[in-house]
Amino acid sequence: METKRIYVDHSATTPLRREVLDAMLPYLERDFGNASTVYAEGREAKKAINIAREQVAKAIGAEENEIFFTGSGTESDNWAIRGAALANRAKGNHIITSAVEHHAVLHTCMALEKEGFEVTYLPVDQYGMVSPESVKNAITDKTILVTIMTANNEIGTVMPIEEIGRITKEAGVLFHTDAVQAIGMMDIDVNKMNVDLISLTGHKFYGPKGSGALYVRKGTKISAFITGGGQERNRRAGTENVAAIAGLGKAIELATADVAAHTEKLAAIRDRFIERVLAEIPYTRLNGHPAQRMASNANISFEFIEGESLLLMLDMKGISASSGSACTSGSLDPSHVLLAIGLKHEVAHGSLRVTFGESNTMEDADKIVDELKMIVARLRDMSPLYEAVKNN
Ligand SMILES: *Cc1c(COP(=O)(O)O)cnc(C)c1O
């Protein structure tokens, strides 16, 4: 009999909740109409989009007309940054971001540099934290946009968004945050956070892949990213993916219904995992902030180990986890986030990201630690570097 697999890669993606699938099915079957049409199948589709818009707005303390649906978190990031940069070009050409952002943000900023924009990539401290002071000091009279993520997808560090928001508000600079990881992990309120633009994506909170949203504060100057028909009030053209939008709406409603209970459970599992790994496996370190971190995230470096080998051996034991970053898996470049917090290349290479979610239990955490102890010992036995240290 096959034993149950343990999935601990919720920062890469999450399974679809049953209730979310149920909310999507009518729009794949009976109510398949184009939401721009006047007959019943279209009207029902339109209604579903309106409900989802309400659900997203409510979840983040926004108004319905400030929510725009997109095709992914990546698209939301691209649109927010490029759209704000182009629409505010007359005011200035300077953008501030951090060294630990997701590639959807970093690569968009780098592309804009080739188009005449100037970008400051703020360094982070040893925990991956951006200091609000450094944001303040980087703002010039040419600055038009600050983009800093709410919580880091690799090491889990939660950024001081409210403080940064106060600074950008005072300076009259637009503030975008990639909150893709943060939904369901902490309270997100656009006014408390003082943000103008927020990116989110359905598949990170038990919704469908290919569903995203961008919050745009009323009055924010931002150009359209995809041009064409008049969908999304002329801001994002293309026939709406109604089922995905309905799913995103349902998913965010459920994910934000009881954040405290959800994160309390996850944090207990995560803490047990981290404590046991650090206590029972030598030459390990926790990456990311010890306290200001997402309840789901444990990122650990194992010296004298190749992260990829670790992942393969965990997979054989039925455990699905991630190395430093899902995006760099398969490439030899170590994670830009782990390098930014000061890890040496070889230590960064030996990193494991475990991100817990809904289905995980304390027993899962224990099982992973038990397997890790054996796997790490075996891999180190094959490492000449470890041999040298052991005999020293
Ligand atoms: C997953 C992720 C994205 C990209 O979202 P997609 O919907 O997969 O395109 C962007 N930013 C962060 C922080 C993420 O974790």
The ligand as a Gaussian input file, in Angstrom:
#p B3LYP/6-31G(d) Opt

LIG

0 1
 C        4.438000      32.805000      -6.265000
 C        4.876000      34.205000      -6.146000
 C        4.704000      35.114000      -7.197000
 C        4.203000      34.704000      -8.559000
 O        2.857000      34.373000      -8.577000
 P        2.301000      33.482000      -9.797000
 O        0.831000      33.516000      -9.652000
 O        2.881000      32.121000      -9.609000
 O        2.760000      34.126000     -11.058000
 C        5.060000      36.436000      -7.001000
 N        5.556000      36.836000      -5.820000
 C        5.737000      36.003000      -4.792000
 C        6.260000      36.529000      -3.500000
 C        5.410000      34.656000      -4.910000
 O        5.609000      33.834000      -3.895000

